[in-house]
Amino acid sequence: MKIFRRQESRKANARASVSTNERYIAAVKELIANHGLERAMELFVGGEFEAIGNLEVATLKHFGLSDDGYLIDVGCGSGRLAQPLSRIFQGKYLGIDVVPHLVDFARQNIKRPDWQFKVTKGLTIPERDGVADMVCFFSVFTHLLHEQSYLYLLEAKRVLKPGGKILFSFLDFVVPGHWPVFEAAIGDLSTSSQPLSVFLSKEAIPVWAAHLGLTVQSIQDGDNADIPLPDPVVFESGAVMRDRGTVGQSVCVLSA
């Protein structure tokens, strides 16, 4: 019975993944029609392309991404992380996403012929076992069912080297700055093309980690500016983060 339930869960998650992928693709096409390609590529990943990209790079470096390591960027989108990372990171990189428009844009704009960008289907990472130093999921679990996020973590563990790290961002109800995202999601319920906004409690993470055979290294609230910044980060509004910053979502780091 347990095996049957696991198989049925995987089938249900596969069906949900197809539905989610179709929703993403529809949302991208709508943005392109309304804003043009380049602006749509920025808006779909949340805007603030340059600022958030630099903050994501600083976050990865803070949690141990080495200059010659291998990073797998799940949900790479249109290259918001990859673009600033490509200027300073000499290691191996694989960026994957389920939306072909985003992957094509990232591949064309990131001038690193040694890096790979791939379109994927379902909750898989197209890499062999035990090769990556770090797998990151920036603003990925915020759009997936919990079961889907858990299966992605299983995949991430599979591709990690011993001692490798998984870093993911998430939305948390107890973080005041995340509540407006929930309110906005309520307003978007009538728009079928909008991606899900899913919250994950900090209390659930150690339980997941224990079942996955992973160790919780760090959990940081999205409202706390704890990440050291090598340079000031300037936002489109003119606001500036200096010395320390945050990507806006909470961040968890798990180690294998």
N, C-alpha and C positions, 0 to 999 in steps of 0.2 A: 504493500500500500504506500509506503514512504517513497519508493522509486516512482510509482505511478504519479504521485502528487508532484514530485520534482519535475518529471517530464511534462506534466500538464502545466506547471508553473512556467517552464521554459517556453512552451508553445504559446501560452497567453502573453508572455512578455515579448515574444517575437511578433505577435499580432499587434500589440501595443506599440512596438517600435516602428512598424510599418506605418501605423496611423500617425505617430509623432513625426516621422520623417516627411510624410506628405504635408503635414501642417507647416513644418519648417520651410519646405520648398515653396508652398503657396505664399507664405509670408514674405519670402525673399523676392518672389516675382512681383508681388504687390508693391514692395518698396522700390524695386527697380523702375516699375511703371510710373511711380509717383515722384521719385527723386533722382533718377539717373543711376548708372551703375556704381560709380565711386562713392557717392554719398550713401547709397543703399547698403554698400558693403560695410560702411562705418556704423550706420544706424542699426543694422540687424544684430551686431554684436554689442549694442548698448551705447554707441557713441563714444566720445572722448577717446578716440582711437590711439592717439599718441600718448596721452597722459596715463591711461589705464595700462597700455602696453608696457610703458616704462615701470609702472608700479608692479606689474606681474613679474617682470624680469628681476627687479630688486627682491621680490618675495622668494623667488626660486633661488637666487644667490644666497640670500640670508639663511635658507634652510638646507644649503649644502650642495647645490648644483656646481660641480667642478667644471673648469674650462675645457677639459678634454673628455667629459662624460657623454653619456647617451641619454637624451631626453625624448620621451614620447609625449606629444601634446595632443590629448584626446579632446575633440571639439575645438580644433584649431581655428575654425571659422575662416575669416578672410585674412588672417595673419596678423592680428593685433599684437599678440605676443611675439610671433616669429619675426616681425619686422625689426623691432629694436634689438631683439636677441641676436639676430644675424650679424649685427655690427660688432658684437663683443664676444660671441661664443664660438669657439673653434671646434667644438665636439660634434658628435653625430646627432641628427634630428630627424624625427618622423612626426609629421602633422597629419591627423586624420579627422574627417568630418563626414556627416551623412548628406550634406548638401553640395551637389556638384558645382553650383555657381560660386560658392565660397572657396572651395578648394582650387578651382581654376584661377580665381582672382589672386589667391595667396601664392600659388605656384608661379604666376606670371610676374608678380611684383617683388617677390623675395629673390634677390639675385645671388642664390647659393646653389649652384648646380650639384653640389655634394649632398644637399638635403632632399628629403622625400616628402611629398604631399600625396595622400591617397584618399579616395572616396570609399567609404565603408558602408556596409549594411548591417543592421542589427547591432548587438552589443559585443562586438568582437574587436580585437586589436591584431592587425595582420603582421605579427612578428613571432619569431620562435621563442621558446622558453628560455628564461634566465639570461637575458642579454642587456636589459636596460638598467641604467643607474637611477633614473627617476621617471615617474609617470605623473603628469599633471592633468587635472580636470578643472579648469577655470570656468565657472558659470555653466557647468554641464549638469550636475546633479540637481540644480535649481529648476531643471526642465524635464526631469525624469521621475517616474514612479520609484518608490523606495526599492522595490524588487529589482528594477532595472539598474539602479545605482549599485546595489549589492553585487549583481552579476558582473557589472563593469569592474568592480573592485577585485573580484575573483580573477578576471582576465588580467588586470594590472599586476596582481601578485604573480601570476603565471609567467609574465614576461620579465619580471624583475630579477636582477642578480641577488644573491644572498646579501643582506644588509642594505638593499636598495630602498628607495623611499617613494611613497605615493603622497601627492599633495592635491587636495581638492578644496574648493570654496563652496560655501553653502549659506542659505538663508536661515535665520533663527528667530523665532517669535519673541524671545526675551531680549533681543537687541533692538532698542528703540528705532534706530535708523532703518530697520528692515520692515517695519510695519507699513509704511506707505506703499511698498511693493505689493503687499497683500491687499491693501485697499484698491490699488490700481488693477490687480488681477480680478477682483470682484466686478469692476466696471467693464473688463474685457470679456466677460463670460458670454456675451451676446455675439462676439466676433470669433467665429470658428477657426480663423487662420492664426490666431495668437497662440504662441507656445505656452505651455503650462508654467506656472510659478509654484514650485514645490519647496516647502520648508522642512528642515531636518533638525531635531533637537540634539543638543550636545550630549544628553543622557543616553541617546541611542548609539552613539559612536563607539564607546568602549564595548558595548554588547556585540556590535557588528565585528569589531576588531578581534574579540575573543573567538568568535566563531570562524573567522577568516584565518586565524593564526598569525595576526599582525599585532604590532605594538603601537599604542598611541604615543607619539613623541611630543606633539604640541597641538593645542586648540586655542585659537586667538579670536576674540570677538571682532566683528567687522567695524565697530565704532571706535576701536582702540588703534591709534596710529603707533604701531610697534616696529615697523619695518625700517631699518636704516636706509637712507637714501644717499647715493653718492653725489647726486645733483638735484637741484630743485625741480619739482614736477609742476608744470603749468597747465591749467585746465582752460577749456574754450571760453569760460566766463571771465578769465583773468585771475582766478583764485590760484594760489600757489601753495604747495606742500613743501616744506623745507625740513631737513634733518631726518624726520621720520614720517612714514605714511602708511596708508592702508588701501587695499583694493576695493574696499567698500563692503564686501561680503566677508563673513567669518571664514577662517582658514584652518584646516586640519592637516596634520602631517602624520602619516603612518609609516612604520618601518617594518621590513620583512625580517 
